[in-house]
Amino acid sequence: MDKREAGTEKKIEYKDFVGSESCKSCHKNIYDTHINTAHYHTSELPTEKSIKGNFEPGSNFFPYDNGSYTAIEKTDSGFFQVEYFGIKERQRHPFDIVTGSGTKGQTYLWWDTNKLFQLPITYFTQAHQWCNSPGFPERAVFKRIITSRCLECHATFISKISPPEAPREDFDKKTIIYGVDCERCHGPAAQHVNYQTQHPKDSTAKFIINPAKFARQQSLDLCALCHGGSLQKTKPSFSFVAGDKLSDFFTWDTTVQSAANIDVHGNQLGLLKFSQCFIQNNSLTCTSCHNPHQNQKNELTVFSQKCMGCHNKEHNNFCTVKVDEKILQNNCIDCHMPKQASTAIAVFLPGQSVLTPSLIRTHLIKKYPEETAKYLSSLKHAEK
């Protein structure tokens, strides 16, 4: 089956999953590239490699105006964030989960029995520094609650064990499947793996979802789960499965009337929908440009070639900027999808009283004359 039959709802359980490693034997090439993607690393266990921040003395703390500070420490028993006032330790809590691939930054979670909380210090890749976690007060706070909706965009699955009416959610930590892995987009694969293992000569995939066969809206809904802005769930987290209709599980924010009201973080689909590329092309989806199986970070030429599929001399709509054609073919992106400051992801760096915004590439595709001027100026500067 390619998706759940219309009108049916099956409760998704941990036993339905097998993990990405089970895909490797039949899909090794895809597996080998996918494990290098930001999606795959959007949550994982803490290690010296997975934690991007610096633990070296002098670079491993964040001071507050009240004289306290949070230190980031590595010990024989693990990694910790520790609140100090002077030399007195007030509290310490471990890095239990790393969230964020480090492309823009990372934040960290800790377990208090079966509840998850966010640690106060985040790593901000843009500045290569530790910073106060976005939205945190000017003091060490270790009890910001992490909900299942948070995890829905940073993990493939986790079982909730608290009742629906509970004010705070309890999770079965043994059931977490880290990262956005194969089964997040292809559906739980236990039945598929069991069948294909018993029928190795059957080359027609059974009991698995193939997003390549989706209608446009199904494809958009899959990405919108995490890249569609403010969604209010109407059914439990992790109920939505690739191929489902998103509006059956969430209510959309209908107050957004223009792209000017959309932040560059978290609602890439919202911005894309205001772009003429999307409006005039009824087959354009996120995967028209993005290959979810590959790490395409900073591959501007790859994305520019996607633009050239529509914007070319044959269609009489090629770029009119007067520079070498090869340069245009290698970088449409900086002119038409420039990085812009996010108001949602803005942090206090050590010693600063003004927020530093994260610069994120917009998905509102259009002409940006000032950005084009900057780009052309950089080309002239590079020639000197």
N, C-alpha and C positions, 0 to 999 in steps of 0.2 A: 504494500500500500504506500502511496506517496504522501498521504496526510490523513488526519482523522476525518472520518465521514461527517458530512454536514449534520448538525443537530446532535452529535454525540460528544460527550465530555468524559474523558478518562482521567482519573486522578493520577498525576505523575508521581512516582515514588522512586526512592533511591535505587531499589532493585532493578529498575528499568534501564539503568545506565551501566556502561562498562568501561568508560574512560577512553581517552584518545589513543592510548597505547594499543588498544585492541584494533584500531584502524590501521596501524602501521604495517601489518603483514600484507595487506592487499593494496594499500594506498600509500606506499612508502614515500614517493616523491612529494606528494601533497603534504603528508605529515611532516616531512623534513623541512619544508619551507614554512608551514603554518606555525611551528613551534618557535619561530623567530619573529612572529607578529606581535604588535601591541595588544591585540585582542587576547592572545594566548597568555600574555604576561600581565594582564590587568588585575590579577590577584594570584598570589603564590606564598609559599612559606618563606620566612626570613632566613637569608644566608648573607654572607659577605658579598656575594655576587648580586643577589636580588635587591639588596638595599643599596641605593645609589649614593646616599649621603656619606659625608666624611666623619670618621670616628676619631681622627687624630686630635690630641690635646690642642686647644686654642681654636679649633674649628668645629667642636662638637657640643656647642651649647647655644641656648637662646636666652638673652637677658630680658627681664621685665623692669618697668620703671619703679616698682615697689621694692626693689632690692633682691627679689627672688630670681631664680633662673631654672630652666630645664636643661639638664645635661643628657647627651645621647651617649650611652656607654655600651661597650662590648666586654663581656666577662666570659669566664669558662662555662657559665650556665646559660648564656644566651645574650640577647640584645635588649637593652632597656632604655626607657625614658624616665629620668629621675628628677623630681622637683627638690631644689635646695633653697634654703634661706640662709645666706652666709655659708657656713660650713655644715649646717645642720640639714640632714636629709629628712624631708617631709613624707614623701611617698615615691614608690617606684613601681612601674608596670612594664611588662614585656612587650616586645614586638612579636605578636602572634600571627598576624597576617599583613602582608605587604599588598597594598592596593594601588594600582597605577603602574604602567609599564616604565615610567620614567621619561617618556617622550615629552610630556609637559611637567610632570612632577610625580610625587608619590605621597600617599598618606598611609598611616599605619593603625592597625586595630589590635585590641587586646581582649582576651576572654576573662570575664568575671563569672565563673561557673558556666552557665549556659547562655549568658548574655554577652553581646559584643558592644564595645565602646571604642571611640576614636581617640588616639593619643594626640596631645596638644601640638606637637611639632611635626611639620611636613617638610619634605624636600622639594625645593623649587628649582627645576632644571635650568630655567632661563638664566638664573643668577648663580647657579652652582652653589647654593647655600641652603642651610636649614632656615625655616621661617615659621612664624605662627600660623597654625592651620587656618584656612579661610573661614572667616566668620567667628573665630574664637575671640574672647575678651583678652585684655592685656594682663593675663595671669594664667597659671598652669591649670587647665581644666582637663580632667581625665575621664569625665562621665558623659560625653556626648554620645547619645544612643545611636546605634547602627540598626537599621530596620531591614526587613526582608526586601523591601523595594530598593534599598541601597545595593544589596547583594545581587539583586536580579540583573544589574548591569555590570557587575564585577565578578560574577561567578556563573558557572553553568547550572549548579543546583545546590540546595541545602534543604534539609528537612526542618520544618518548624514544629516544635513539640508543645508550645503553649497554646491554650485555647484562644479562639478568635477575639473574645472579649477582654483578654489580658492587656493591661496598660503597656507592658513592655514584652517584647517577643523573646522567647527562649528557643534555642536551636540545638539540634543534635550535631555537635561539632564533628563527629565521625563521618557525617554524610556530606560534608562540603566537597564539591568538585571545583577545583580552582580554575580561574581563567574563563574566557569565552572560548570554549574548545569545540571540537567537531560536533558534539551532540547538542550544542546550543543552537546551531543552525540546521542540523540534519535530523534532530529529534533523538530521543533516547534509543540506544542501538543494541540493547541486550538481545532482543528478539531477532534483529537482523543478523548479528554476529552468530547467534546460535544456529539460525537457518543456514547461512552461507557456509559455516563450518561443516555442517552435516551434508551440504549439497555443493561441494566445491566446483563442480562442473556447470552449475547454473550461473550463467553470466548476467542474468537479469536480476538486478538488485531487488531484494524483497524486504519489506518491513523497515524501510528507511525513507527519509524525505529528501527529495532532490530539488533544491531551490532554483536550479537552472530551468525548471519546468513551470515556475510560478507565473501567474498573471502579474501584471505590473503592480497592482495594489498589494498583492500578497508580498511581493519583494520589498516594496516600500514599508509595509507594516513590520516586517521582520527587523529592518534597520531602525525604524522609528521607535521600537521598544526602548532603545537606549539613546537614540539620536533624534528624538522627535519632540523634545521640550518637556513641558510640565504635563505629566499624565497622572490622573488620579485613578487608582485601581478600583475596580468594582468586583474583582474576584481575587483569590489569594495569589500572591507572588509565585512565580514558576508554574502557573497554570497555562499560560500562553505557550504554544508550541509553534514552531515555524510552519507557515501555511494557514494558521488561524487568522481570523479577522480581528484586528487589534481593538476595534471599537466594541467587541463583545467582552473585552476584559478591562478596558480603560475608558475613561471619559477624557476628551481632548480639551485643551485650553482654547476656547473659542474667542477670547478677548483680543487676540493678536490680529490687528487689521493691516499692519504694514511691516516691512522688513526692518524698519527703524526701531521697532519695539522688540526685536529679537537679539539676544546676546549671541556672540560668535561661539560660545561654549554651550554644548548640550542640545542645541536644536538646529543641527545642520540641515535636516530635511525641511524645516520651516523656512530657512533662508533659500534653499534650492528651489522651493515652490514659487518664490517670487522672482526667480530668474527666467529670462526669456528662453534660455536653452531648455528649461523644463516645460515651460508653457507651450512652446511651439513644437516640441518633440514628444509625442504621446507614448514613446517606448523608453524614454530615458529613466533610469533608476540609479541607485547608488552604485550597483555593480557594473553599470555601463563604464564607469571610470575606475572603480576600486576592485582589486582582486583580493578577496578576504583570505586567500590561502598564502599570500605573499606579503613580505614586509616591503612596502613601497615608499617608506619615509624618505622625503627629500628627492624623490626621483621625478623631478620636474619635467624632464624630457618625456618620460613614460606618459604622464598625464597630458602633456601638451600634444602628444600624438593622438590622444583621444579627441582633443579639440579639433585637430586637423581632419578628423573623419567627417566633420560637417563644414568646418570653416576652411575652405580651400579655393583655389582658382577655378576649378571646375564648377563650383557652386556660385562663383562670382561674389564670395563674401570673405575673401582672405584679408588678413590684417593689412592695413594701409600705412602703418608706421614705417618711416623711411630708414630702415636698417637692413643689414644683411639678412637674407631670407632664412639662412641656416640658424641664425640667432633666434628668429621668431619661432621657428619650428621646435627649438629646444626649450623655450620658456614663454608660454602664454600666461602662466599661472601668476607670476608676480605682478602683472599688470591688471589681470581680470579677477583674481582671487587673492588679494593681498592679505598679509597678516594684520589683524586689528586687535585693539585692546579689549579684553574681556572685563566686564564689570562684575561678573559672577565669580570669576577666579582672579582675585586680587589679594595680595598678601603683604604683611608687614615683614620686612627684612630686619635683621639685627640693627638696632640703633636708629631706625628710621621711623618717622611719625606719619609718613605719607604712604598710602598703599601703592604697591608696584603691581600693575596688571599683567596677566599672562597674555602674550601675543599669540593669537590663534588664527589660522587661515580661514577666511570667510568662505561660505558656500553660496553667497549671493553673487552670482556671476554677472558682471556688467563692466562697463567702462569706468575706470578710476583715473581721471586725467592727472591728478597729483602723483599717484603711484607710478604711472607711466613715465612722467617726467623724472622721478627719482631713479627709475630703472635705466632710462636712457642716459642719465647723468653718470650712473655707476659704470655703464659700458664705456663712456668716454674716458672716465678716470682709469679704467682697467687698461685702456689702450696706451696710456702715457708711460 
